[in-house]
């Protein structure tokens, strides 16, 4: 499973949180991170994304930079959450392997810390954490192994 926090959003416009777009830094971070992630993507995967503007844009840049169709992304209102329990419920409803999730903090950081094998203080914007589970369809507390993190600051 690949968990990705949306890229840096813009506060330039007077918009509700759900409608905030990516900032120029967010777009540049996507380019850095998603060029790196190519080496770690499984052959086939399903992409779920929050329905917020910044998360949709992050997921679409991921698709563009990895040569797959935007319509292969499933946008879910329930992923517009800051709660790890809501994120967990959505992830557990998926039956299959190789899921890529685009979400929000604190849900993303809390989820990774609940299911991963070591603590990460904060997953930064456009941060990627790859977690492998003992059994691909079984997610339970602390049975995941964090096999890779990709954070924009490490690529600059």
C-alpha positions in Angstrom: 0.0 0.0 0.0 1.2 3.5 -0.9 -0.1 6.4 1.3 0.4 9.9 0.0 -0.4 13.2 1.6 -1.6 15.9 -0.9 1.0 18.4 -2.0 1.3 21.9 -0.6 -1.8 24.0 -1.1 -2.3 27.6 -1.8 -3.9 30.0 0.7 -3.9 32.9 -1.9 -7.6 32.7 -2.6 -10.5 33.1 -0.2 -11.9 29.6 -0.6 -13.3 27.0 1.7 -10.8 24.3 2.7 -12.2 21.7 0.3 -11.7 24.0 -2.7 -8.1 25.2 -2.1 -5.8 24.4 -5.1 -2.1 23.4 -5.1 0.6 26.1 -4.7 3.4 26.4 -7.2 5.7 24.8 -4.6 3.2 21.9 -4.4 3.4 21.3 -8.1 7.2 21.3 -8.0 7.2 18.9 -5.1 4.9 16.6 -7.1 7.4 16.5 -10.0 10.3 15.6 -7.6 8.4 13.0 -5.7 6.5 11.3 -8.5 9.6 11.0 -10.6 11.2 9.1 -7.7 8.1 7.0 -6.9 8.2 5.4 -10.4 10.9 3.0 -9.1 8.6 1.6 -6.4 5.2 1.3 -8.1 3.7 -2.2 -8.6 2.8 -3.2 -12.1 -1.0 -2.8 -11.4 -2.6 -0.6 -8.7 -5.8 1.2 -7.8 -5.8 4.8 -6.9 -8.2 6.3 -4.3 -8.1 10.1 -3.7 -9.9 12.5 -1.5 -12.4 14.7 -3.4 -10.7 18.0 -2.3 -9.3 20.2 -5.1 -5.7 20.0 -3.8 -5.8 16.2 -3.4 -7.4 15.7 -6.8 -4.7 17.9 -8.4 -2.0 15.9 -6.6 -3.4 12.6 -7.8 -3.8 13.9 -11.4 -0.2 15.0 -11.4 0.8 11.6 -10.1 -1.2 10.1 -13.0 0.3 12.4 -15.6 3.9 11.8 -14.4 3.3 8.0 -14.3 1.5 7.7 -17.6 -1.9 6.5 -16.6 -5.4 7.9 -17.1 -7.1 10.3 -14.8 -10.3 8.2 -15.0 -8.4 5.4 -13.3 -8.5 7.4 -10.1 -11.5 6.9 -7.8 -12.3 10.2 -6.0 -14.0 9.5 -2.7 -15.7 12.1 -0.5 -15.1 10.0 2.6 -11.3 10.4 2.0 -11.7 14.1 2.7 -11.0 13.4 6.3 -8.5 14.3 9.0 -9.4 11.3 11.1 -7.3 8.1 10.9 -10.2 5.9 11.9 -12.3 7.2 8.9 -9.3 6.7 6.6 -8.8 3.2 8.0 -12.5 2.3 7.4 -12.2 3.4 3.8 -9.0 1.5 3.2 -10.4 -1.7 4.8 -13.4 -1.5 2.5 -11.2 -2.1 -0.5 -10.6 -5.8 -1.2 -7.4 -6.2 -3.2 -3.7 -5.5 -3.5 -1.7 -2.5 -4.5 -3.7 0.4 -3.3 -2.5 4.0 -3.6 -4.2 6.5 -1.3 -4.1 10.3 -1.6 -5.3 11.9 1.7 -4.9 14.5 4.4 -3.1 15.0 7.6 -3.5 14.1 10.5 -5.3 11.0 9.1 -2.3 10.0 6.9 0.4 10.4 9.7 -1.8 8.7 12.3 -2.7 5.8 10.0 1.0 5.2 9.1 1.9 5.3 12.8 -0.8 2.9 13.8 0.0 0.3 11.1 3.7 0.8 10.4 6.6 -0.6 12.2 8.2 2.7 13.2 7.1 6.2 14.2 7.1 9.1 11.8 6.5 12.4 13.5 4.8 14.1 10.5 4.3 13.1 6.9 5.0 16.3 5.0 2.9 17.6 2.1 3.5 15.4 -0.9 5.1 12.8 1.4 4.9 9.1 0.4 5.0 6.1 2.7 5.0 2.6 1.3 3.7 0.0 3.8 3.9 -3.7 3.1 1.6 -6.0 5.1 2.2 -9.6 6.1 -0.9 -10.6 4.2 -1.7 -8.3 1.4 -5.4 -8.1 2.2 -5.0 -8.0 6.0 -4.4 -4.7 7.7 -4.1 -4.8 11.4 -2.3 -2.8 14.0 1.5 -3.0 13.7 1.6 -5.8 11.1 2.8 -3.4 8.4 6.4 -2.8 7.5 7.4 0.6 6.2 9.5 -0.2 3.2 10.1 3.3 1.8 9.5 6.9 2.5 9.8 9.6 -0.1 9.7 13.2 1.2 10.3 16.3 -0.9 12.9 17.7 1.5 15.0 14.6 0.9 15.1 15.2 -2.8 16.1 18.8 -2.9 
